[in-house]
Amino acid sequence: MNQPHHPPNRRHQQITAALREAIADGRYPVGSTLPSESELAGLHGVSRGTVRQAVSSLLAEGLVGSRQGARSVVLSTAPRQSFGELRSFSEWAWASGHTPGGLVLASERAGASHQEAALLRLAPGSPVLRVRRLRTLDGSPVLLERTVYTGWTADAVEALPDDCESVTRALRDATGLVFAHGEHHLDAVAAGTADAKELGVRRGSPLLRVRRTTTTADGRPVETGDDRYVPGSVVFTVRNSVGANPLARTQPTQAP
């Protein structure tokens, strides 16, 4: 099986990482401006084009905003993950210049509950694989995943190492499986005892919960999951307009 690999560490990515760190630790607080392209180029010993690439990455993450002829303004201290395209946690992290990590905490085969069966379009009791996985960003725990895989993917998922950085990429490389479509439901929940212990937060702390179901290109369900993020670790972004609105408001459902 081909192992996931990191993108090359180019100079503009190093500058992006340095600026991101400066924003996160308060050297460039929200509302402040970054140095000019000329100043940053001189500081890092690179061309203005290289600086422009670095700042473009921050723009894509939603950390800074820019107007023609004006310096970039810091908008947020947390990187964003857009719903405009379907990306795994690791793919988003690599594209943003971060280092993702993962560790399987528990894995078991079982029969699908009625709720799991409905989401995965299976008969209740059909074989599924339940996996609890802790995800890290630059070495810090930020996400606790509870994923239920359909039985036909179980062997391939269990064959992956417990510290696999990207399950999505590893499954694609090993089996050709492509996660093509996803439906996400976002809400906030309080950290229970297990969540608090694994994520290093206080019991009762607010967590961003993303419940998701992913399918292949032909609509065949692959997995359904419950992802819980530490506050401040990621900001999800949905862009809409009067002509297109991918975001819908719904009534909350009972937590599993």
N, C-alpha and C positions, 0 to 999 in steps of 0.2 A: 504494500500500500504506500502510495506517495505521502510523505509527511508534509503538513502545512509549512510554508516558509514565509519569512518576513520580507516585506518590500525592501529594496535597497535604501540605505540610510543616506540620502542625498543632502547636500548642503542646505537647501531651502527647508527640508524637513527638520534639520537641526535648529534652524532659526525659528521655525514655527514652534518647536518644542520649548525653546528658551522664552519666547514671547508668551506662550500659553502658561508657563510656570510663573512668569512675572505677573500675569493677570491673576492667576489663582492665589498667589501669596500677597496680593494687595499693592504691589509696586505700581500697577496701573489699575486703580479702582474703577468700578462702574461709573461712567460719565466722564472719565478722563480721556485724553487723546494719546495715541501712540506717537513716538517720534516720527519725523518725516522720513520718507524713503531715503533721502540723501543721508540723513543722520544715522539711520539703521544700517545703510550700506557701509558707511565709514566705520561704525562700531564693530560690524562683523567682518569687514574686509572683503565684501562681495559687491557685485553689480546691483544696480537698482532693479534690474529685471529679476534677479534672484530674490530680493526682498519682496518684490511684488507677488511672486509665487507664494512666498511664506504667508503674506498677509491674506492672500486669496484663500488659503486653507482656513485661516481664522474666520474669514467671512462666511465660508461654507458651513462652519461649525456654529455660526451664530454668536460667536464671542465678540465680534466687532462689527460695526457698520461703517459705511463709507459713502461720501458724496463726491462728485466730480470736483477736483481741485482742492478738496479739504482733507485734513488728516483723519485717520480712522479713529472712531470713537468706541470705547469699550462698552458693550451692551450687557454682558453676562460673564460670570466667572465659571459657569458649568458648560461643557460642550453639549451640543444638541445632536439628537438623532432624528432625522427626518423620516416621515412616513411616505415621502414621495417615491421611494423605491424600497424594495424588500431586501434588507441586509441583516445578516446575523450580527450578534453582539461583537464577535471577533473581527468580522469584516469591517464593521463601522469603526472599531477601535484602531485597526491598522490604518484605515484611510485617514483617520484623524491624528495619526502620529503617536498613538498610545500603544502600550504593550499589554495585550490581554492574557489572562490565565484562567485555568479551570481545574476543578478537582471534583470527581464523583464522590459524594458522601454516602450514598445508598443506592442500590439498584435491586429490583425484584420483578419477577414475572408474576402476573396475577390475572384474574378475570376482570374485564371491564365493568365498572359500575354503570348504572343507568345513565348518569350524566355524561361519563366518558364515552359510552357507546353512542349516545345521541350526537355528540360533537364529532366523533370519528366515523359515524355512519356504520356502526357495527351492531351485532346482536348483543344484548347484555350477557356478560360472562365470557365473551370472546377473549382470546389471549392478547394481553398487552404487556408492555415493559414500562415500569415506572422508575424514573431516575431523578434523584435529587442531587443537584450540582451547584457548587459554589463558584462564582465567577469573580475574578479580580481585574482591576485596571491599574497598571503600573504598580502591582504588588499589593494594592489595598482591596479588601473585599467590598464589592459594590452591588452584587446581585446574587440572589438565591433563586435558582430555577427548580421548579417541580414539573417535569415533563413526562407525558404519557405517550409512548410510541405504539403504533399499530403493530400487531404480531408479525407482519411480513417484513418489518424493518428491524426486529429485535436482534436477530443474529448479528447483523452488521453493526448495530450500535454497541452491543456487548463486546465485540471484537476490538473496539477502539480502546486505547490506553486511558486510564482514569484521569490523567492530566492533559488530555487532548485539548489543544487551544481552540480549535474550531471544529465542532461536530459537523456543521453544515458543509465545510470544505472537505473534510475527511470522507464523509459519505459520498459526496460528489466525485471525488477522486477514486474511491474504492468501488463504487457501484453504479456511478452515473446518475444517481438520484439528485434531482434538482428541486429545491423548495421554491415554487413559482408564485404562489398566492398566499396571502395571510390576512386574517381578520383579527383585529385587536380591540380589546375593551380595557379602558383605563379607569382606575379609581384609586382611592387611598384607603389603607388599612393600618391598624395598629400592630406593631411587632409582637408576636407571641413569644413564648419562652424559647422555642427552637430558632425562630428567626433572629431574635436578639442575640443568642449565643453565637450563631454562625456568622452574623454580619457585624458583630462587635458594637451593637447599639443597646440602649436601655429598653427594657421591656415596656411596651406601650408606645414607643416612638413611632411617628408616622412613617409609613413606607409607601412608595409609589408602586401600585400593582398593575401589571399588564397581563391580562389573560388573552391567550392567542391560540389560534388554530391554523395550521399550515397545510397546504395541499400541493400536489404536483400540477403540472401545466394542464392536465386533463381533468383536474378537479378531485383527484383521489386523495383523501386525507392521509397525512403522514404522522402528524403529532398534534397534541394539544397541551398547553402548558400554563402555568401560573408563575410569573416572574415578579420578584419583589426587589425593588431598588432602594438603596440607601439615599436619603434626601441629599440633593446637591450633586449627585454623581453624574446625572445625565438629565437633559431637558429634551422632551419630545416636541417636535415642531410639526404643525399641520398648516399648510398654506392653502387658503381658499379664496374664492371670489364670488361675485354675484352669479357667474355662469357655471361655476364648478365648486361643489362643496363636499369633500370626502369625509367631513366630520359630522357625526350625527349624535344627538342627545337621546338617551334612552333611560328608562327607569332602572334602578339598581336591581340586581338579582341576588339571591341568597348565596353567600360565600360557601364554597365546597368544604 
